[in-house]
């Protein structure tokens, strides 16, 4: 009796291991496959352009994106676009500031946010296909002026958050 239960449990476990881990379709079960495409290995990160009057943030976003690609993806960032399988580029469309909390008595902002909107395109250099075709990324960074933080620190925070969102968008569609 004990031997039969053990054999059944081992059989079920083997069936689950052999069938459950190879599925690509998430509705079928879990998958051990990479979240990123495996047919490419290198990415060239082109300098982001900026439509905003705030200069310098495009450098911060480009640098943060290259770092996040290296940290969170299997891709290698290369400095020569001719050696890259893919190219990722984009532009900062808008940087705006909103007041989150305002002090009524003195009519001054207590907490603010900087909103960054960017458009990103990721192209396969080998065949010209667009992997991401003008995808919009909208992120925010916040600051409290009374604590000594400023607009620049919130803008940098937004640039780093945008880099994380871009890397998330680089994952394969389920």
Secondary structure by P-SEA (a helix, b strand, c coil): caaaaaaaaaaaaaaaaacccccccccccccccccccccccbbbbcbbbbcccccaaaaaaaaaaaaaaaccccbbbbcccccccccccccccbbbbbbcccccccccccbbbbbbbbbbbbbccccccccccbbbbbbbbbbbccccccaaaaaaaaaaaaaaaaaaaacccc
